């Protein structure tokens, strides 16, 4: 069977084989397998499978051979094989840099005559007296004529977008002219190189690579800022929020790495040999690295890379969606991507390069440290900087994973059927709202072997703070499976064991009464080992039910928030809250809401007072401008109450005194004051409400 380039054959599979297209078990007797790319799928998933990768590569090789033969025949039939060189553009001070951006003109295909526009067909024959602008317009390609009414500027296809990069070329060339060579050994004079020791040459080569890659990284950030972001804002007229979602923290990253690069270049200039502009040997670099990866600089890098890396997938997804539906954006990307540099560094490639940059520093610093000999101070600084960058990288990676898991948990909860709920051991109903209370640690597809006919069920498993949650997909929604065992398994004292003679299976034995055993199968042995390791680690860190209940009611949630609110306050108050009977929960809930509302009211009062004072000042200025006389605002003028009644002045004074008192007290102390003052009232209220005389 041929489909999408695959050569499918029918075969029989075991019950634990997973479909490569939908990642579900193949329970049918027969399945389809492609021996070319080694995939096994359901018969119904044949249309959803992507094209065969190996067959596509084979077709591309055949097409390349045919194109090469065709070009050879065309060259033999050519009457004038000599290509006429186009004069160098005055825009580019350096031909080498121009070729690095746009590629060699010899390597670029010339504009085909079939795609060009005949000026005779449009406006008849033109002579030397014809307007220059008209001749320029008529020399454009058909694509340029189709988009000539757009707001964005359009160059000729023969120029290939050179005008767009002209403002950046000179600056980028100035920064990178000293690092065009592939290594330090090729950048310095041969006589200077021969005078250096072997270990010095290796050290300088790695330092040169560090500076060169940092220069390329800053160049990538400048392209993102000066080409893509500026064009999306000024030419495509996108909203700032959309552009920021694609390029988060771009200004901060550019500032951080530009400062770091300037320090490296300054150290290079200070290390030049006498009367030389090429030969240099950097003896000390550790101090710059320690400063860059510690203190405030490290904190700024951590924040920026955490935000940028955590939004990587969403930024790429948003870019693809905009590119698919916005024709103006398509034309902009097509135009700026004509050059060879941006053909290799598109938006997706630039985003990926930025996310990977921080992972390159430990490797380079380690190589510099290995080649540093005879300088203990420098070796210590490099070792400290290596430790700092590894800690920074570990912190960034951990926080990015936490953010991605939190986002993934929200996506799963949004796909959960609103009516989905399941009963748990000990009573109670587990709903979708309980998921967001917890932290997602791991997720994936497993096969659950049930007692009902010993069949394997496809389940999506969530490993969370204190539980394992089993879900199934139905009509593009997640639901809790209705099987012989609960869909929520508590991790407290859970026992994890592998299954003998089954390298992909494992047993989970609960601590409930009576104990229950779950038999699960993974897609591979490595996947099973990963699940077992993570489950065992989570079981060892599982919180107690007193600190983290399995199901939390609304009253318990409010009490937990109240305890957390006062955990840094008065210990007596904390003990009162912790020892409060359950009958007080309703009143404490009301009191908690009242305290938060009171703080909001005080903030609004301050805002209203400031606005009224500003209003009086404006009226004073208006009277002075119209009447020509100065109007003095009395200091004791009433700003809140304007009614002419005997009760207004006392109320004005009382309210102003209350506002002043609220400013002097912190919100935390004021909340403590209210709770301690009204705690007796709370007990009286509950005793009257419940009919008790305690």
C-alpha positions in Angstrom: 0.0 0.0 0.0 1.5 3.4 -1.0 0.4 6.5 0.9 2.3 9.8 1.6 5.5 8.2 0.3 5.2 5.2 2.7 5.3 1.6 1.5 2.9 0.0 4.0 2.7 -3.7 4.6 0.3 -5.6 6.9 1.5 -7.4 9.9 0.3 -8.8 13.3 1.4 -6.9 16.4 1.3 -7.4 20.2 -1.2 -5.7 22.4 1.5 -3.4 23.9 2.6 -1.8 20.6 1.9 1.9 20.3 0.8 3.7 17.1 3.4 6.1 15.8 0.6 8.5 14.6 -1.8 8.7 17.6 0.5 7.2 20.4 -2.3 4.8 21.4 -2.1 1.0 21.7 -2.9 -1.1 18.6 -5.6 -3.5 19.8 -6.6 -4.7 16.3 -5.2 -8.0 14.9 -3.4 -6.3 12.0 -1.5 -3.1 11.6 0.4 -1.3 8.9 4.2 -0.9 9.0 6.6 1.0 6.7 10.0 -0.7 6.4 11.5 2.4 5.0 11.1 4.6 8.1 10.2 1.9 10.6 6.8 3.2 11.8 3.8 1.1 12.8 0.3 2.6 12.8 -3.4 1.8 12.9 -5.1 1.3 9.6 -7.3 4.3 10.3 -4.3 6.5 11.0 -2.8 6.1 7.5 -4.0 9.5 6.3 -2.8 11.5 9.4 0.8 10.2 9.2 3.4 12.6 7.9 5.3 12.0 4.6 7.9 9.3 4.7 11.2 11.1 5.7 13.6 8.7 4.1 11.6 8.5 0.9 11.5 12.3 0.7 15.3 12.4 1.1 15.7 9.9 -1.7 13.4 12.0 -4.0 15.4 15.1 -3.2 18.7 13.4 -4.1 17.2 12.3 -7.4 15.9 15.8 -8.1 19.3 17.2 -7.3 21.0 14.8 -9.8 18.5 15.8 -12.5 18.9 19.5 -11.8 22.7 19.2 -12.0 22.4 17.4 -15.3 20.1 20.1 -16.7 22.4 22.9 -15.6 25.3 21.2 -17.3 23.3 20.9 -20.6 22.3 24.5 -20.4 25.9 25.6 -19.9 26.9 23.7 -23.0 24.3 25.3 -25.2 25.1 28.8 -24.0 26.5 31.1 -26.7 28.1 33.5 -24.2 29.3 31.6 -21.1 31.0 34.6 -19.7 28.9 36.4 -17.0 29.1 40.1 -16.8 29.9 41.3 -13.3 27.6 43.9 -11.8 29.4 46.9 -10.4 29.8 46.9 -6.6 27.2 48.8 -4.8 28.2 52.0 -3.1 26.1 51.0 -0.1 28.6 48.3 0.9 32.0 49.4 2.0 33.2 45.8 2.1 32.5 43.3 -0.6 33.2 40.4 1.8 30.6 41.6 4.3 28.1 42.2 1.5 28.5 38.7 0.3 28.1 37.3 3.9 24.7 39.1 4.1 23.4 38.6 0.5 25.6 35.9 -1.0 27.7 36.1 -4.1 26.1 37.6 -7.2 27.5 34.8 -9.3 25.8 32.2 -7.1 22.4 34.0 -7.3 20.1 33.1 -10.0 19.4 36.0 -12.4 15.8 37.1 -13.0 14.1 34.9 -15.6 12.8 36.5 -18.7 9.5 34.7 -18.4 8.9 36.3 -15.0 9.9 39.9 -16.0 7.6 42.6 -17.2 7.9 43.9 -20.8 8.0 47.6 -20.8 6.8 47.7 -24.4 3.6 45.9 -23.5 2.8 48.3 -20.6 3.8 51.7 -21.9 5.2 51.3 -25.4 8.8 52.1 -26.2 10.8 54.3 -23.8 13.4 56.8 -24.8 16.0 58.7 -22.8 13.5 61.5 -22.2 11.2 59.2 -20.2 11.0 59.9 -16.5 13.6 58.0 -14.4 10.9 56.9 -11.9 8.8 55.4 -14.7 11.7 53.4 -16.0 12.5 52.2 -12.5 8.9 51.1 -11.9 8.7 49.3 -15.2 11.9 47.4 -14.5 10.4 45.8 -11.4 9.2 42.2 -11.4 5.5 41.2 -11.6 5.5 40.7 -7.9 6.7 44.3 -7.3 3.9 45.6 -9.5 1.3 43.6 -7.6 2.3 45.1 -4.3 3.2 48.6 -5.4 0.2 50.1 -3.6 1.3 48.8 -0.2 2.6 51.1 2.5 5.9 49.3 2.9 8.7 50.2 0.6 9.5 47.6 -2.1 12.8 47.3 -3.8 13.6 45.7 -7.1 14.2 41.9 -7.1 17.6 42.5 -8.7 18.6 44.4 -5.5 17.4 41.5 -3.3 16.6 43.7 -0.4 20.1 45.3 -0.1 18.6 48.7 0.7 16.9 47.3 3.8 20.1 46.2 5.4 22.2 49.2 4.4 21.8 51.0 7.8 23.0 47.9 9.7 25.9 46.8 7.5 28.3 49.5 8.3 27.9 49.1 12.1 28.1 45.3 12.0 31.2 45.4 9.8 32.9 47.9 12.2 32.3 45.6 15.2 33.3 42.3 13.4 36.3 43.4 11.3 38.8 42.1 13.8 37.1 38.7 14.2 36.6 37.7 10.6 39.2 34.9 10.9 38.1 31.5 12.0 40.5 31.3 15.0 43.1 33.4 16.9 45.9 31.4 15.2 44.8 32.7 11.8 44.0 36.3 13.0 47.5 37.1 14.3 50.7 37.3 12.3 52.6 34.1 11.7 55.8 35.4 13.3 53.8 36.4 16.5 52.1 33.0 16.5 55.5 31.1 16.4 56.7 33.0 19.4 53.9 31.6 21.7 53.8 28.3 23.6 51.4 25.6 22.6 49.2 25.9 25.7 49.0 29.7 25.2 47.8 29.2 21.6 45.1 26.8 22.7 43.9 29.2 25.4 43.8 32.2 23.1 41.9 30.2 20.4 39.2 29.5 23.0 39.1 33.1 24.2 38.9 34.2 20.6 36.0 31.8 20.0 34.2 33.2 23.1 34.5 36.8 21.8 33.5 35.8 18.3 30.4 33.8 19.3 29.4 36.7 21.7 29.7 39.1 18.7 27.6 36.8 16.6 25.0 36.6 19.4 24.8 40.4 19.7 24.5 40.5 15.9 21.5 38.1 16.1 19.9 40.3 18.7 20.4 43.4 16.6 18.8 41.7 13.6 15.8 40.7 15.8 15.5 44.3 17.1 16.5 46.3 14.0 15.0 44.2 11.2 12.2 42.0 12.4 10.8 43.9 15.4 11.1 47.4 13.8 9.6 46.2 10.6 6.7 44.5 12.3 5.9 47.7 14.3 6.6 50.3 11.6 5.7 48.6 8.3 3.4 45.7 9.2 1.8 47.9 11.9 1.4 45.1 14.4 0.4 45.8 18.0 3.2 46.2 20.5 1.8 43.3 22.7 1.9 40.9 19.8 5.5 41.8 18.9 6.5 41.6 22.5 5.0 38.1 22.7 7.3 37.0 19.9 10.4 38.8 21.1 10.1 39.0 24.9 12.9 40.8 26.9 14.7 41.7 23.7 15.9 45.2 24.9 17.1 43.8 28.2 19.0 40.9 26.5 20.6 43.3 24.0 21.7 45.6 26.7 23.2 42.7 28.8 25.1 41.1 26.0 26.2 44.4 24.5 27.8 45.5 27.8 29.5 42.1 28.1 30.8 42.3 24.6 32.1 45.8 25.1 34.1 44.6 28.1 35.6 41.7 26.1 36.5 44.0 23.2 38.0 46.5 25.6 40.2 43.8 27.3 41.3 42.7 23.8 42.3 46.2 22.9 44.2 46.6 26.1 46.1 43.3 25.4 47.4 44.4 21.9 51.1 44.0 21.3 53.1 47.3 21.0 52.7 49.0 17.6 50.3 46.3 16.4 46.6 46.3 15.7 46.3 42.5 15.1 48.5 40.7 17.6 47.1 40.3 21.1 47.3 37.9 24.0 44.7 38.1 26.7 46.4 37.2 30.0 43.4 37.9 32.4 39.8 37.2 31.7 38.4 35.6 34.8 37.5 38.9 36.5 35.2 39.9 33.6 33.5 36.5 33.7 33.0 36.5 37.5 31.5 40.0 37.3 29.2 39.0 34.4 27.8 35.9 36.1 27.4 37.1 39.7 25.4 39.7 41.6 23.0 42.0 39.8 24.2 41.0 36.3 23.4 37.3 37.0 20.0 38.1 38.4 19.1 40.2 35.3 20.3 37.4 33.0 18.3 34.8 35.0 15.1 36.8 34.8 15.5 37.6 31.0 16.4 34.0 30.0 13.6 32.5 32.2 11.0 34.7 30.5 12.5 34.3 27.0 13.0 30.5 27.2 9.6 29.8 28.8 7.9 31.7 26.0 9.9 30.0 23.2 7.2 27.6 22.0 4.4 30.1 22.3 6.4 32.7 20.4 7.1 30.3 17.5 3.5 29.2 17.4 2.3 32.8 17.3 4.7 33.6 14.6 3.5 30.7 12.5 -0.1 31.7 13.0 0.6 35.3 11.9 2.6 34.2 8.9 -0.3 31.9 7.8 -3.1 34.5 8.0 -1.5 37.9 7.5 -0.5 38.6 3.8 1.2 41.8 4.7 3.4 40.0 7.2 4.1 37.3 4.6 5.3 39.9 2.1 7.5 41.6 4.8 9.2 38.3 5.8 9.6 37.3 2.1 11.3 40.6 1.4 13.7 40.7 4.3 14.6 37.1 3.8 16.1 37.5 0.3 19.6 37.9 1.6 21.6 34.8 2.4 22.2 35.8 6.0 18.5 36.2 6.9 17.7 33.1 4.9 19.7 31.2 7.5 18.6 33.5 10.4 14.8 33.8 10.2 12.6 34.6 13.1 12.4 31.0 14.3 16.1 30.4 13.9 16.9 33.7 15.8 14.7 32.7 18.7 16.3 29.3 18.9 19.8 30.8 18.9 19.0 33.1 21.8 17.6 30.3 23.9 20.8 28.2 23.3 23.3 30.9 23.9 23.4 30.6 27.7 24.2 26.9 27.4 27.5 27.6 25.5 29.2 29.6 28.3 30.1 26.6 30.5 31.7 24.7 27.7 33.8 27.6 26.6 34.9 28.6 30.1 35.8 25.0 30.9 38.1 24.8 27.9 39.7 28.1 28.8 40.3 26.8 32.4 41.8 23.6 31.1 44.3 25.5 29.0 45.3 28.0 31.7 48.5 27.0 33.4 51.0 28.8 35.6 48.5 31.4 36.9 46.7 30.4 40.1 44.8 33.7 40.4 43.4 33.4 36.9 42.6 29.7 37.3 40.7 30.5 40.5 38.7 33.2 38.9 37.8 31.0 35.9 36.8 28.1 38.3 34.6 30.5 40.2 33.0 31.8 37.0 32.4 28.3 35.8 30.6 27.5 39.1 28.5 30.6 38.8 27.4 30.1 35.2 26.5 26.5 36.0 24.4 27.6 39.0 22.8 30.2 36.8 22.1 27.7 34.0 20.6 25.3 36.5 18.4 27.9 38.0 17.1 29.1 34.6 16.4 25.5 33.5 14.5 24.7 36.7 12.4 27.8 36.6 11.7 27.4 32.9 10.5 23.8 33.5 8.3 25.0 36.4 6.7 27.6 34.2 6.2 25.2 31.3 4.6 22.6 33.6 2.3 25.2 35.1 1.2 26.3 31.6 0.8 22.7 30.6 -1.3 22.0 33.7 -3.6 24.9 32.8 -4.0 23.5 29.3 -4.9 20.1 30.6 -7.4 21.6 33.1 -9.0 23.7 30.3 -9.5 20.5 28.2 -11.0 18.6 31.1 -14.7 18.1 30.8 -16.4 20.5 33.2 -18.7 17.7 34.4 -15.8 15.2 35.0 -15.4 14.1 38.5 -14.4 10.9 40.3 -14.8 9.4 43.8 -11.7 8.9 45.9 -10.8 6.5 48.8 -12.2 7.7 52.1 -15.1 9.6 50.6 -15.3 12.8 48.7 -15.4 13.8 45.0 -12.3 14.8 43.1 -13.0 17.5 40.4 -11.0 19.5 37.9 -10.5 22.4 40.3 -8.3 20.2 42.5 -5.6 20.0 39.8 -4.6 23.6 40.0 -3.8 23.3 43.7 -1.0 21.0 42.9 2.3 21.1 41.0 2.7 19.0 37.8 5.9 16.9 38.0 5.6 14.6 35.0 3.0 13.4 32.4 2.7 10.9 29.6 0.7 8.1 28.0 0.7 4.7 29.7 -1.3 1.4 29.3 -3.4 0.4 32.3 -4.2 -3.3 32.6 -7.5 -3.7 34.3 -9.2 -6.7 35.8 -12.1 -6.4 33.3 -11.0 -9.0 30.7 -7.3 -8.2 31.3 -7.3 -5.6 28.5 -4.9 -2.6 28.3 -6.5 0.8 28.4 -4.9 3.9 27.0 -4.6 6.5 29.8 -2.9 9.9 30.2 -1.2 9.9 33.6 -0.4 13.0 35.6 2.3 12.7 38.3 1.5 15.6 40.8 2.6 16.7 44.2 0.8 14.0 46.2 -1.3 12.0 43.7 -1.3 10.1 40.4 -4.3 11.1 38.2 -5.5 8.8 35.4 -7.4 10.4 32.5 -8.7 9.3 29.1 -9.4 11.4 26.0 -13.0 11.4 24.7 -14.3 13.8 22.0 -11.2 15.9 22.3 -11.8 16.3 26.1 -10.2 14.7 29.1 -12.4 12.6 31.4 -11.8 10.4 34.4 -12.0 6.7 33.4 -14.7 4.6 35.0 -12.8 1.4 35.7 -12.5 -1.1 38.6 -10.1 1.1 40.5 -10.1 4.8 41.5 -8.7 7.3 38.9 -6.9 9.2 41.6 -4.1 7.3 43.5 -2.6 8.8 46.6 1.3 8.7 46.7 1.6 8.4 50.5 3.7 5.2 51.3 3.1 4.0 47.7 5.2 1.0 46.7 6.7 0.9 43.2 7.9 -2.5 41.7 8.8 -3.7 38.3 7.2 -6.8 36.7 9.3 -9.8 36.3 9.9 -10.9 32.6 8.2 -7.6 31.4 10.8 -4.9 30.9 8.1 -2.2 30.2 5.7 -3.0 33.0 5.5 -1.9 36.7 3.2 -2.4 39.7 1.9 0.4 41.9 0.7 -0.8 45.3 -1.3 1.7 47.4 -1.3 2.1 51.2 -5.1 2.1 51.5 -7.2 -0.5 53.3 -7.5 -2.8 51.6 -4.4 -2.2 49.4 -4.9 -1.9 45.7 -2.5 -2.8 42.9 -2.2 -1.0 39.6 -0.5 -2.7 36.6 0.9 -0.1 34.1 3.0 -0.5 30.9 5.1 2.1 29.3 6.2 2.4 25.7 9.8 1.4 26.4 12.0 0.2 29.1 13.7 3.6 29.4 10.2 5.3 29.7 9.2 2.8 32.5 12.5 3.5 34.4 11.9 7.2 34.2 8.4 6.9 35.5 9.5 4.6 38.4 12.4 7.0 39.4 10.1 10.1 39.4 7.3 8.3 41.3 9.7 7.1 44.0 11.2 10.5 44.3 7.8 12.2 44.6 6.7 9.6 47.2 9.6 10.4 49.4 8.7 14.1 49.3 4.9 13.6 49.6 3.3 16.0 52.1 1.1 14.7 54.9 -2.6 14.9 54.7 -2.7 17.3 57.7 -0.6 19.8 55.7 -2.1 19.1 52.3 -5.6 17.5 52.2 -6.6 15.4 49.3 -9.8 17.4 48.7 -10.1 21.0 50.0 -13.5 22.6 50.6 -14.0 26.3 50.2 -13.9 27.0 53.9 -10.7 25.0 54.3 -9.2 26.9 51.4 -10.1 30.2 53.0 -8.6 29.1 56.4 -5.4 28.0 54.7 -5.1 31.4 53.0 -5.8 33.1 56.4 -3.0 31.1 58.0 -0.6 31.9 55.3 -1.6 35.6 55.5 -0.6 35.8 59.2 2.2 33.3 59.3 4.7 36.2 59.7 2.6 38.0 62.3 1.8 37.6 65.9 2.4 34.0 67.2 -0.6 34.3 69.5 -2.8 35.2 66.6 -1.5 32.2 64.6 -2.3 29.8 67.4 -5.8 31.2 67.8 -6.4 30.7 64.1 -4.9 27.2 64.1 -6.9 26.1 67.1 -10.2 27.6 66.0 -13.2 25.1 66.0 -14.8 24.3 62.7 -17.9 26.2 63.7 -15.9 29.5 63.4 -14.9 28.9 59.8 -18.0 30.7 58.3 -17.3 33.8 60.4 -13.6 33.7 59.8 -14.3 33.6 56.1 -16.5 36.7 56.4 -13.8 38.4 58.5 -11.1 37.5 56.0 -13.1 39.1 53.1 -13.9 42.1 55.3 -10.2 42.7 56.0 -9.2 42.6 52.4 -12.1 44.8 51.4 -11.1 47.3 54.1 -7.6 47.6 52.7 -9.0 48.2 49.2 -11.3 50.9 50.6 -8.4 52.7 52.3 -6.5 52.7 49.0 -9.5 54.2 47.2 -9.9 56.9 49.9 -6.3 58.0 49.3 -6.8 58.1 45.6 -10.0 60.2 46.0 -8.3 62.6 48.4 -5.5 63.2 45.9 -7.9 63.8 43.0 -9.9 66.3 45.1 -6.8 68.2 46.1 -5.7 68.3 42.5 -9.2 69.6 41.5 -9.0 72.4 44.0 -5.6 73.4 42.7 -6.9 73.4 39.1 -9.8 75.7 40.1 -7.3 78.0 41.8 -5.2 78.2 38.6 -8.4 78.8 36.6 -9.5 81.7 38.8 -6.1 83.2 38.7 -6.0 83.0 34.9 -9.4 84.5 34.4 -9.6 87.1 37.1 -6.0 88.2 37.3 -6.0 87.7 41.1 -4.2 85.2 43.2 -6.6 82.8 45.0 -5.1 81.3 48.1 -6.4 77.8 48.9 -7.2 77.6 52.6 -5.3 74.8 54.4 -8.4 73.9 56.3 -10.7 73.8 53.3 -13.0 70.8 53.2 -12.3 68.6 50.1 -14.5 65.6 50.7 -17.9 66.9 52.0 -19.4 69.9 50.3 -22.8 69.9 51.9 -23.5 72.9 54.2 -24.7 71.0 57.2 -23.6 71.0 60.8 -22.5 67.4 60.5 -20.1 67.9 57.6 -17.1 69.5 59.5 -17.0 66.8 62.2 -17.3 64.0 59.6 -14.6 65.7 57.5 -12.2 65.7 60.5 -13.0 62.1 61.5 -12.5 60.8 58.0 -9.2 62.7 57.5 -8.0 61.4 60.9 -8.9 57.9 59.8 -7.0 58.3 56.5 -3.9 59.6 58.4 -4.0 56.7 60.8 -4.4 54.2 58.0 -1.2 55.6 56.3 0.8 55.3 59.5 -0.1 51.7 60.1 1.0 48.9 57.8 -1.7 46.7 56.3 -0.4 43.7 58.2 -0.5 45.3 61.6 -3.9 46.8 60.9 -5.3 43.4 60.0 -3.9 41.9 63.3 -5.5 44.8 65.2 -8.9 44.2 63.7 -8.8 40.4 64.3 -7.6 40.6 67.9 -10.1 43.3 68.7 -13.0 41.4 67.3 -12.1 37.9 68.3 -14.4 38.0 71.4 -17.2 39.3 69.2 -16.6 36.2 66.9 -17.0 33.8 69.8 -20.2 35.6 71.0 -21.5 35.6 67.4 -20.9 31.8 67.0 -22.4 31.0 70.4 -25.6 32.9 69.7 -25.7 31.4 66.2 -25.3 27.8 67.4 -27.4 28.1 70.5 -24.5 27.2 72.8 -23.4 29.0 76.1 -19.7 28.4 75.9 
